[in-house]
Amino acid sequence: MDLIQEMLQDEKITSQYEAIDKVNTAPANHGMKHIHGVVELADKFGKALNLTDRELLILKVCEILHDIGQVEGRENHGLKSRKFAEEYLPEKNIFSQNELDLIYDCIEFHDECKDYSKLKTKMAYIVNVVDKLDFTKTRLEDFAFERFGYSEYQDIDHLEFECENKIFKIKIKTIENPQIVTEERLFSRNLFAKGMRVFKMFCLYFGFNPEVWLDDQQMDLNKIKDDVIVDR
Protein backbone atom coordinates (compact mmCIF):
# COMPACT_ATOMS: atom_id res chain seq x y z
CA MET A 1 0.00 0.00 0.00
CA ASP A 2 1.43 3.39 -0.92
CA LEU A 3 1.55 6.31 1.51
CA ILE A 4 -1.49 8.13 0.12
CA GLN A 5 -3.78 5.11 0.36
CA GLU A 6 -2.37 4.35 3.79
CA MET A 7 -3.18 7.86 4.99
CA LEU A 8 -6.66 7.81 3.48
CA GLN A 9 -7.40 4.66 5.49
CA ASP A 10 -5.55 5.60 8.66
CA GLU A 11 -7.96 5.81 11.59
CA LYS A 12 -5.89 8.63 13.11
CA ILE A 13 -6.92 10.70 10.08
CA THR A 14 -10.35 9.34 9.14
CA SER A 15 -11.68 9.59 12.70
CA GLN A 16 -10.69 13.26 12.84
CA TYR A 17 -12.46 14.08 9.59
CA GLU A 18 -15.54 12.08 10.54
CA ALA A 19 -15.75 14.11 13.74
CA ILE A 20 -15.32 17.35 11.79
CA ASP A 21 -18.11 16.44 9.39
CA LYS A 22 -20.51 15.69 12.26
CA VAL A 23 -20.03 18.97 14.11
CA ASN A 24 -19.22 21.40 11.30
CA THR A 25 -22.01 23.92 10.90
CA ALA A 26 -20.50 25.83 7.98
CA PRO A 27 -22.29 25.31 4.65
CA ALA A 28 -19.78 22.86 3.25
CA ASN A 29 -18.26 19.44 3.66
CA HIS A 30 -14.91 19.40 5.46
CA GLY A 31 -14.90 15.63 5.95
CA MET A 32 -13.46 12.72 4.02
CA LYS A 33 -15.46 13.50 0.89
CA HIS A 34 -13.57 16.79 0.60
CA ILE A 35 -10.27 15.03 1.31
CA HIS A 36 -10.84 12.42 -1.39
CA GLY A 37 -11.87 15.27 -3.70
CA VAL A 38 -8.69 17.30 -3.16
CA VAL A 39 -6.50 14.23 -3.65
CA GLU A 40 -8.21 13.49 -6.96
CA LEU A 41 -7.98 17.12 -8.06
CA ALA A 42 -4.36 17.35 -6.92
CA ASP A 43 -3.55 14.46 -9.25
CA LYS A 44 -5.15 16.33 -12.17
CA PHE A 45 -3.41 19.63 -11.37
CA GLY A 46 -0.07 17.99 -10.67
CA LYS A 47 0.00 16.21 -13.99
CA ALA A 48 -1.07 19.36 -15.83
CA LEU A 49 1.84 21.20 -14.20
CA ASN A 50 4.30 18.37 -14.91
CA LEU A 51 5.13 17.78 -11.26
CA THR A 52 7.57 15.00 -10.49
CA ASP A 53 6.29 11.91 -8.71
CA ARG A 54 7.91 13.19 -5.51
CA GLU A 55 6.26 16.60 -5.82
CA LEU A 56 2.92 14.96 -6.49
CA LEU A 57 3.31 12.86 -3.35
CA ILE A 58 4.07 15.96 -1.27
CA LEU A 59 1.08 17.78 -2.78
CA LYS A 60 -1.32 14.96 -1.92
CA VAL A 61 0.02 14.67 1.63
CA CYS A 62 -0.58 18.40 2.12
CA GLU A 63 -4.13 18.07 0.84
CA ILE A 64 -4.93 15.11 3.08
CA LEU A 65 -3.86 16.95 6.23
CA HIS A 66 -4.77 20.56 5.43
CA ASP A 67 -8.13 20.70 7.26
CA ILE A 68 -7.58 18.15 10.03
CA GLY A 69 -7.20 20.92 12.63
CA GLN A 70 -10.85 21.83 12.18
CA VAL A 71 -11.71 19.13 14.69
CA GLU A 72 -11.01 21.87 17.25
CA GLY A 73 -12.96 24.54 15.33
CA ARG A 74 -12.27 26.62 12.25
CA GLU A 75 -10.29 29.39 13.95
CA ASN A 76 -6.55 29.00 13.27
CA HIS A 77 -7.23 25.58 11.78
CA GLY A 78 -4.28 25.91 9.41
CA LEU A 79 -1.88 26.18 12.34
CA LYS A 80 -3.66 23.36 14.17
CA SER A 81 -3.43 21.18 11.07
CA ARG A 82 0.27 21.99 10.85
CA LYS A 83 0.78 20.82 14.42
CA PHE A 84 -0.97 17.53 13.65
CA ALA A 85 1.32 17.06 10.63
CA GLU A 86 4.39 17.85 12.74
CA GLU A 87 3.48 14.98 15.06
CA TYR A 88 2.21 12.56 12.41
CA LEU A 89 4.63 12.76 9.47
CA PRO A 90 8.11 12.38 11.01
CA GLU A 91 7.26 8.88 12.25
CA LYS A 92 6.75 7.81 8.63
CA ASN A 93 10.48 8.31 7.92
CA ILE A 94 9.71 9.18 4.30
CA PHE A 95 10.46 12.89 3.97
CA SER A 96 13.61 14.95 4.46
CA GLN A 97 13.49 17.85 6.90
CA ASN A 98 13.33 20.32 4.00
CA GLU A 99 10.35 18.44 2.55
CA LEU A 100 8.66 18.37 5.95
CA ASP A 101 9.14 22.11 6.39
CA LEU A 102 7.60 22.67 2.95
CA ILE A 103 4.60 20.50 3.82
CA TYR A 104 4.08 22.26 7.17
CA ASP A 105 4.13 25.72 5.58
CA CYS A 106 1.72 24.70 2.81
CA ILE A 107 -0.72 23.32 5.36
CA GLU A 108 -0.54 26.31 7.68
CA PHE A 109 -1.31 28.86 4.96
CA HIS A 110 -3.61 26.80 2.74
CA ASP A 111 -6.62 29.01 3.51
CA GLU A 112 -4.96 32.29 2.55
CA CYS A 113 -6.94 34.19 -0.08
CA LYS A 114 -5.83 37.81 0.31
CA ASP A 115 -2.18 38.03 1.41
CA TYR A 116 -0.49 35.86 -1.18
CA SER A 117 2.95 36.83 0.12
CA LYS A 118 2.41 34.04 2.65
CA LEU A 119 2.41 31.53 -0.20
CA LYS A 120 6.18 31.33 -0.66
CA THR A 121 6.47 28.33 -2.99
CA LYS A 122 4.78 26.93 -6.07
CA MET A 123 3.59 24.02 -3.94
CA ALA A 124 1.79 26.42 -1.57
CA TYR A 125 -0.06 27.98 -4.52
CA ILE A 126 -1.17 24.57 -5.77
CA VAL A 127 -2.30 23.37 -2.32
CA ASN A 128 -4.26 26.60 -1.93
CA VAL A 129 -6.11 26.48 -5.25
CA VAL A 130 -6.86 22.74 -5.15
CA ASP A 131 -8.50 23.17 -1.74
CA LYS A 132 -10.59 26.16 -2.81
CA LEU A 133 -11.72 24.66 -6.11
CA ASP A 134 -12.78 21.35 -4.61
CA PHE A 135 -14.50 23.24 -1.81
CA THR A 136 -16.32 25.35 -4.40
CA LYS A 137 -17.27 22.23 -6.35
CA THR A 138 -18.51 20.51 -3.19
CA ARG A 139 -20.71 23.37 -2.09
CA LEU A 140 -22.15 24.04 -5.52
CA GLU A 141 -22.93 20.40 -6.26
CA ASP A 142 -23.82 18.92 -2.88
CA PHE A 143 -27.39 19.58 -1.83
CA ALA A 144 -26.78 23.32 -1.53
CA PHE A 145 -30.49 24.09 -1.61
CA GLU A 146 -31.63 21.26 0.65
CA ARG A 147 -28.94 21.73 3.30
CA PHE A 148 -28.23 25.43 3.23
CA GLY A 149 -31.07 27.22 1.45
CA TYR A 150 -28.80 28.44 -1.34
CA SER A 151 -31.59 28.68 -3.86
CA GLU A 152 -29.35 30.29 -6.47
CA TYR A 153 -27.27 27.11 -6.55
CA GLN A 154 -30.02 24.52 -6.77
CA ASP A 155 -29.77 24.32 -10.57
CA ILE A 156 -26.03 23.46 -10.58
CA ASP A 157 -25.42 19.94 -11.85
CA HIS A 158 -21.61 19.68 -11.74
CA LEU A 159 -18.27 21.42 -12.25
CA GLU A 160 -15.51 20.35 -14.63
CA PHE A 161 -11.84 21.36 -14.70
CA GLU A 162 -9.88 21.29 -17.96
CA CYS A 163 -6.31 22.30 -18.72
CA GLU A 164 -4.95 22.39 -22.26
CA ASN A 165 -2.60 24.62 -24.25
CA LYS A 166 -2.05 26.99 -21.31
CA ILE A 167 -5.79 27.59 -20.95
CA PHE A 168 -7.27 26.50 -17.63
CA LYS A 169 -11.05 26.20 -17.77
CA ILE A 170 -13.66 25.77 -15.09
CA LYS A 171 -16.96 24.67 -16.60
CA ILE A 172 -20.10 25.06 -14.51
CA LYS A 173 -22.86 22.86 -15.86
CA THR A 174 -26.46 23.53 -14.89
CA ILE A 175 -29.45 21.23 -15.06
CA GLU A 176 -31.61 21.34 -18.15
CA ASN A 177 -33.60 24.58 -18.36
CA PRO A 178 -32.08 26.28 -15.28
CA GLN A 179 -34.15 29.05 -13.71
CA ILE A 180 -31.88 30.56 -11.07
CA VAL A 181 -28.12 30.41 -11.76
CA THR A 182 -26.63 33.67 -13.06
CA GLU A 183 -23.14 35.13 -13.21
CA GLU A 184 -24.18 37.96 -10.87
CA ARG A 185 -25.53 35.60 -8.22
CA LEU A 186 -22.48 33.36 -8.34
CA PHE A 187 -20.10 36.31 -7.96
CA SER A 188 -22.10 37.62 -5.01
CA ARG A 189 -21.37 34.52 -2.92
CA ASN A 190 -18.34 34.53 -0.64
CA LEU A 191 -17.10 31.04 -1.37
CA PHE A 192 -17.42 31.29 -5.13
CA ALA A 193 -15.74 34.71 -5.18
CA LYS A 194 -12.93 33.39 -2.96
CA GLY A 195 -12.43 30.34 -5.14
CA MET A 196 -12.32 32.35 -8.36
CA ARG A 197 -9.92 34.90 -6.88
CA VAL A 198 -7.54 32.12 -5.87
CA PHE A 199 -7.99 30.54 -9.32
CA LYS A 200 -6.99 33.82 -11.01
CA MET A 201 -3.94 34.12 -8.74
CA PHE A 202 -2.93 30.54 -9.49
CA CYS A 203 -3.20 31.03 -13.26
CA LEU A 204 -1.21 34.27 -13.12
CA TYR A 205 1.55 32.56 -11.12
CA PHE A 206 1.83 29.59 -13.49
CA GLY A 207 1.21 31.41 -16.77
CA PHE A 208 -2.23 30.01 -17.57
CA ASN A 209 -5.13 31.87 -19.12
CA PRO A 210 -8.08 31.43 -16.70
CA GLU A 211 -11.55 30.88 -18.12
CA VAL A 212 -14.78 30.18 -16.28
CA TRP A 213 -17.86 29.12 -18.22
CA LEU A 214 -21.47 28.97 -17.09
CA ASP A 215 -22.77 26.49 -19.63
CA ASP A 216 -22.02 28.16 -22.97
CA GLN A 217 -21.40 31.66 -21.59
CA GLN A 218 -17.91 32.75 -20.55
CA MET A 219 -17.93 34.64 -17.25
CA ASP A 220 -16.05 37.89 -16.63
CA LEU A 221 -13.62 37.26 -13.76
CA ASN A 222 -12.97 40.99 -13.48
CA LYS A 223 -16.40 41.34 -11.88
CA ILE A 224 -15.25 39.65 -8.67
CA LYS A 225 -15.24 42.16 -5.81
CA ASP A 226 -13.06 41.77 -2.75
CA ASP A 227 -15.79 43.11 -0.46
CA VAL A 228 -17.77 39.86 -0.79
CA ILE A 229 -14.80 37.73 0.30
CA VAL A 230 -14.78 36.99 4.04
CA ASP A 231 -12.86 34.47 6.12
CA ARG A 232 -15.29 31.60 6.43
N, C-alpha and C positions, 0 to 999 in steps of 0.2 A: 504494500500500500504506500502510495507516495504521500508527501507531507500534507498537501492540500486536502486530500481525501481523509487523511488521518485527523486533521484539524476539524473538518466539517462533521466528523463523527465523534469527536472528543466530548465526553460529557462535561468536562470543565468549561467548554465553550457553549455547547448546545443548551445546557441547563441555564446559563446566564441569559442567553437570547430568548429562551422560552419564558423566563421570568419577566424580561423586558416587555415582551409582546403581551403578557397578561395585564401588566399594570400601566402600560403606556397609554396616556389619554390624548396624545397629539394625533391629529388626523393623518396617520401614516403607519406603515408597518416597519418596525425596527427590529423584527425578529429574524428567524432563520430564512424566511422567504426573501427578505432583502439581502441577506448575506449570500445566499445562493445566486441571487440576481447580480450582485456586484462581481462575484467571481466569474460568472458567465460573460458579463460585459467587459470585465478586465481582460479576458482572453481575446475578445474581439478587438478592443482598443490596442492591446499589446502587439498583436499581430499586424494591425494596420500601421503601427509605429515602428515595426521591425525591431522590437525588443529582443534581446537575447533570452535564452531559456532561463538563465539565472535572474535576469531583470523581471521576467514574467512571474517567476516564483515569488520574488520579493513583493511585487505588486499585489499578487493574490493574498499573500500573508497579511499585508497591510489592510486589504479590504475585509478580510475575515475578522480582524480584531478592532476595526476602527470605531465601532459603536458599542463595544462590550461594556464600557464604563457607564452606559445609560441605566444599568441595573440599579445604580444609586441616584438616578435622576439625570435630567438633561444638562443641568448646569455644570460647566467644566468637564463635560463627558469626554472630550478629547484627551485632556490630561489624565483623567481616570483610566481611560482605555490604554494610554501609554504606560501607566503604572502596571496594569495587568500584563501587558506585553513584556515589560521589563522583568517580571517574575516568571512568565511562562516560556519565553523563547530561548533564553540561555541554556536551559536544561535539555534542549533539543540537540545542542552541539552541531548545528548545521551552518550557522552564519558567523562571519568574522565580526569583530567589534565595530568596524566601520559600517558594515551592512546593518548591524543591529541599530546603530545610531541613526542611520538613514530611515529605517522602519519606524523607530520611535518618533522621529520628527514628523514623518508623514502622517502618522496616526494622530499625534497631538493637534496638528493644524488642519486636519481634513475638512473641517466645517467652515473654514475661512471663506468668505465670499466678498469681502470689501478690501481688506489690507493684504494684497497679494505679495507684498514684500516678505511675508512670513512663509511663503512657498518658495523655498530656496533651491529646489532641485526639480528636474523634469519629472522625477517620480512623484513628488508632492503634487504637481499639477495634475498628473494622471489620476492619482488616488482621489483627489478632490473632485474632478469632473465625473469620474465613474460613479462615485457615491451620489452626487447630485442628480445625475441623469437617471440612474436606476430608481432613486427616490421619487423623482418626478414621474417616471413611468408607473411606479407602484401606485402612487396616489391618483393619477389620472385613470388608470385601468381598474383599480380594485374597489369596486363597490363604493365609489366616492359619494354617490347620491344616497344610497341606503345607510351607510355608516355615518356620514358627516354632513349630509344636507347640501352638498356642493352641486346644486342643480345645473350649473353651467358646465359640469363635467359629465353628466349622466349619459351623454351621447358619444363619449369617447369609446372606441372599440379597442385600439391598441396603438403603441408607438413602435417605430422601426428606426434603426440606426444604420446608416450606410456610409462607407468611406471609399472613395475611388477618385483617382487623378487629382489629389489634393483638394477635393471637395468633400466636406463632411456634412451629411444631411441627417436631419431628424424629420421623420415623416409621422405626422399625427393623423391617424385614420379614424374617422367617425363612423357611426352606424349608418345604415341606409336612411336617407331622408332626415338628416339631423335637424333639430329645431332650435338648439340652444347654443352650441359652441361657436364662438366668434373670436377673432384675433384680439379684440379689445378686452373681452372678458378673461381670456387666458393671461394677457399681460397684466391684468389688474390683481392677479393672485400672487401672494408672496412666494410660494414655493416655485411656481412656474417661472416667475421673474428671476428668482435666485438661480434656478437651474440654467436658464438661458444666458444670464450674465456670466456664469462660470464657463458655459460652453463657448461663448465669444472669447473669453480670456484664454481658454485652452487653445482654440484655433489660432488666435493671434500668436501665441507662444510657439506653436509647432508649425506655423506657416500653412494652415488650412483655410479654405474659404468656407465659412459657416453658412448653412442654409437650413431654414426650418419651414416645413410645408404643412399646411392644414388642408388635407386632401389635395386638391389640385391648385391651391392658392399659396404662393410663397409669402411668408410673413416678414414684416419689416422689423428686424431686431433693434433698430435704432429707436423704436418706440418704447423700449423698456425704460422705466423710470426708477431711480434708486429709492425714491421715497416709499415705494411699496415693498421694499426688501427689508424684512426684520429678522432678528435672530430667533427663529423658532422652526 
